[in-house]
Amino acid sequence: MDQRANKAISIIPVLLASIVLTQIIYIAKSTYKIEIPSFAIWSVEAVLFLALAVSGLVAMLQKGQNALAFAAIAMGAMLNVFQVGMGMTMFTPLSDAGTSQEAVYGAVVAMAFFLYFSGKLLFGFAAVSVGQRLMRETGSNRIAGLLAIASGLIAILVNFGGMAIGMAWLYPAGATGTLATLFLALALNRHTRIALLADR
């Protein structure tokens, strides 16, 4: 594996953790009425998701043990780019258009969150995939794998429910998806370190 591919794989856990951080900041902003422009948070998220999509594709093309997980990460990141883009460019104009565009606004919001749920589901799938690899290890690595699998399975089920039912499942789907993303970052970091040590 060349050095550029190693860098792409190594940066993925950092990008995933950064995305979790932006979600926490957004929740804190909404809960405690902190004066942070939503547009700024979404812009940062869009860049992080783009970087994650590219890094995931590069890592997937190495055809290593986690190729399937990297494919899910790349696809999940791209879906999130689309949903963030819809929120940034379409929500405000349609909302400001008034009752004449109410149905269109509702449909756009529903589609954006369908993509949001889909992305979280794919991150959950990636967490399960990487977690299964770590279950072959011992000690804290095995625990990290177990946490990734458990959180990933829950995220898959709850976000599938969000895709089927809609906005009523927004908060549980977002929470479980974010938790799975966090444990995916941890598990991937652990597995990447193990793989790099094995290559030496």
C-alpha positions as semicolon CSV with decimal commas, in nm:
position;residue;x (nm);y (nm);z (nm)
1;M;0,000;0,000;0,000
2;D;0,150;0,338;-0,100
3;Q;0,197;0,629;0,137
4;R;-0,093;0,834;-0,005
5;A;-0,335;0,545;0,049
6;N;-0,209;0,507;0,406
7;K;-0,273;0,876;0,468
8;A;-0,625;0,849;0,327
9;I;-0,703;0,552;0,551
10;S;-0,548;0,716;0,856
11;I;-0,745;1,039;0,814
12;I;-1,086;0,868;0,791
13;P;-1,126;0,817;1,169
14;V;-1,031;1,183;1,223
15;L;-1,293;1,298;0,971
16;L;-1,558;1,074;1,128
17;A;-1,480;1,209;1,477
18;S;-1,492;1,566;1,341
19;I;-1,837;1,501;1,196
20;V;-1,954;1,372;1,535
21;L;-1,818;1,692;1,691
22;T;-2,015;1,913;1,449
23;Q;-2,332;1,720;1,537
24;I;-2,267;1,775;1,908
25;I;-2,206;2,147;1,846
26;Y;-2,531;2,174;1,649
27;I;-2,729;1,996;1,923
28;A;-2,572;2,224;2,188
29;K;-2,651;2,531;1,976
30;S;-3,015;2,427;1,939
31;T;-3,057;2,321;2,304
32;Y;-2,884;2,614;2,474
33;K;-2,963;2,880;2,209
34;I;-2,595;2,946;2,138
35;E;-2,534;3,214;1,877
36;I;-2,362;3,008;1,607
37;P;-2,487;3,043;1,248
38;S;-2,633;2,712;1,131
39;F;-2,500;2,786;0,783
40;A;-2,143;2,786;0,920
41;I;-2,187;2,444;1,081
42;W;-2,345;2,300;0,768
43;S;-2,064;2,441;0,551
44;V;-1,802;2,273;0,769
45;E;-2,001;1,948;0,757
46;A;-2,022;1,963;0,378
47;V;-1,642;1,996;0,348
48;L;-1,587;1,713;0,599
49;F;-1,828;1,485;0,414
50;L;-1,661;1,562;0,080
51;A;-1,319;1,482;0,226
52;L;-1,460;1,165;0,380
53;A;-1,613;1,055;0,049
54;V;-1,285;1,098;-0,138
55;S;-1,080;0,931;0,137
56;G;-1,328;0,645;0,156
57;L;-1,304;0,585;-0,219
58;V;-0,924;0,588;-0,211
59;A;-0,925;0,344;0,081
60;M;-1,183;0,119;-0,086
61;L;-0,973;0,091;-0,402
62;Q;-0,688;-0,060;-0,201
63;K;-0,905;-0,375;-0,176
64;G;-0,797;-0,440;0,181
65;Q;-0,986;-0,609;0,463
66;N;-1,214;-0,310;0,517
67;A;-1,297;-0,242;0,151
68;L;-1,670;-0,299;0,211
69;A;-1,669;-0,066;0,511
70;F;-1,484;0,202;0,317
71;A;-1,737;0,173;0,033
72;A;-2,021;0,224;0,283
73;I;-1,839;0,521;0,436
74;A;-1,782;0,682;0,096
75;M;-2,144;0,630;-0,011
76;G;-2,278;0,750;0,325
77;A;-2,062;1,061;0,303
78;M;-2,188;1,143;-0,047
79;L;-2,550;1,104;0,061
80;N;-2,478;1,346;0,344
81;V;-2,322;1,595;0,103
82;F;-2,648;1,590;-0,093
83;Q;-2,868;1,631;0,215
84;V;-2,655;1,913;0,357
85;G;-2,659;2,082;0,017
86;M;-3,038;2,058;-0,001
87;G;-3,065;2,215;0,343
88;M;-2,827;2,498;0,257
89;T;-2,972;2,586;-0,083
90;M;-3,340;2,488;-0,080
91;F;-3,488;2,505;0,269
92;T;-3,486;2,884;0,316
93;P;-3,617;2,987;-0,031
94;L;-3,900;2,735;-0,019
95;S;-3,987;2,823;0,340
96;D;-3,992;3,194;0,256
97;A;-4,217;3,130;-0,046
98;G;-4,515;3,082;0,184
99;T;-4,816;2,855;0,160
100;S;-4,800;2,834;-0,220
101;Q;-4,485;2,621;-0,194
102;E;-4,571;2,442;0,130
103;A;-4,613;2,102;-0,035
104;V;-4,288;2,137;-0,228
105;Y;-4,106;2,247;0,088
106;G;-4,239;1,945;0,276
107;A;-4,129;1,710;-0,001
108;V;-3,779;1,859;-0,015
109;V;-3,738;1,834;0,363
110;A;-3,862;1,474;0,357
111;M;-3,615;1,382;0,082
112;A;-3,325;1,554;0,259
113;F;-3,390;1,358;0,575
114;F;-3,437;1,036;0,379
115;L;-3,080;1,089;0,258
116;Y;-2,976;1,174;0,616
117;F;-3,120;0,846;0,747
118;S;-2,963;0,654;0,459
119;G;-2,620;0,798;0,534
120;K;-2,649;0,711;0,902
121;L;-2,757;0,358;0,812
122;L;-2,449;0,314;0,593
123;F;-2,221;0,441;0,870
124;G;-2,388;0,187;1,098
125;F;-2,319;-0,086;0,843
126;A;-1,954;0,021;0,823
127;A;-1,932;0,009;1,203
128;V;-2,060;-0,350;1,204
129;S;-1,817;-0,449;0,929
130;V;-1,509;-0,301;1,100
131;G;-1,626;-0,426;1,439
132;Q;-1,639;-0,783;1,311
133;R;-1,272;-0,757;1,214
134;L;-1,181;-0,639;1,563
135;M;-1,367;-0,926;1,728
136;R;-1,073;-1,144;1,619
137;E;-0,847;-0,942;1,849
138;T;-0,823;-0,941;2,229
139;G;-0,858;-0,692;2,513
140;S;-0,958;-0,333;2,441
141;N;-0,955;-0,392;2,065
142;R;-1,221;-0,659;2,104
143;I;-1,427;-0,428;2,325
144;A;-1,402;-0,155;2,060
145;G;-1,523;-0,406;1,802
146;L;-1,817;-0,509;2,019
147;L;-1,920;-0,147;2,074
148;A;-1,899;-0,079;1,700
149;I;-2,112;-0,382;1,618
150;A;-2,377;-0,308;1,882
151;S;-2,407;0,062;1,797
152;G;-2,396;-0,013;1,425
153;L;-2,679;-0,266;1,440
154;I;-2,896;-0,028;1,641
155;A;-2,822;0,256;1,396
156;I;-2,913;0,034;1,101
157;L;-3,248;-0,065;1,252
158;V;-3,346;0,280;1,378
159;N;-3,242;0,464;1,061
160;F;-3,422;0,208;0,848
161;G;-3,725;0,301;1,055
162;G;-3,654;0,667;0,981
163;M;-3,638;0,594;0,608
164;A;-3,973;0,414;0,625
165;I;-4,162;0,639;0,868
166;G;-3,997;0,978;0,828
167;M;-3,939;1,273;1,059
168;A;-4,104;1,111;1,360
169;W;-3,786;0,904;1,400
170;L;-3,547;1,197;1,349
171;Y;-3,405;1,225;1,701
172;P;-3,354;0,854;1,778
173;A;-3,216;0,798;1,427
174;G;-2,977;1,092;1,457
175;A;-2,862;0,989;1,805
176;T;-2,801;0,624;1,718
177;G;-2,634;0,716;1,389
178;T;-2,403;0,964;1,559
179;L;-2,311;0,710;1,827
180;A;-2,237;0,448;1,561
181;T;-2,021;0,700;1,374
182;L;-1,822;0,765;1,692
183;F;-1,761;0,395;1,757
184;L;-1,686;0,342;1,388
185;A;-1,410;0,605;1,416
186;L;-1,272;0,432;1,726
187;A;-1,286;0,084;1,573
188;L;-1,135;0,195;1,243
189;N;-0,854;0,372;1,424
190;R;-0,779;0,055;1,622
191;H;-0,793;-0,169;1,316
192;T;-0,578;0,066;1,109
193;R;-0,308;0,065;1,377
194;I;-0,314;-0,316;1,392
195;A;-0,284;-0,339;1,012
196;L;0,005;-0,091;0,999
197;L;0,194;-0,277;1,270
198;A;0,140;-0,604;1,084
199;D;0,287;-0,453;0,764
200;R;0,612;-0,353;0,935
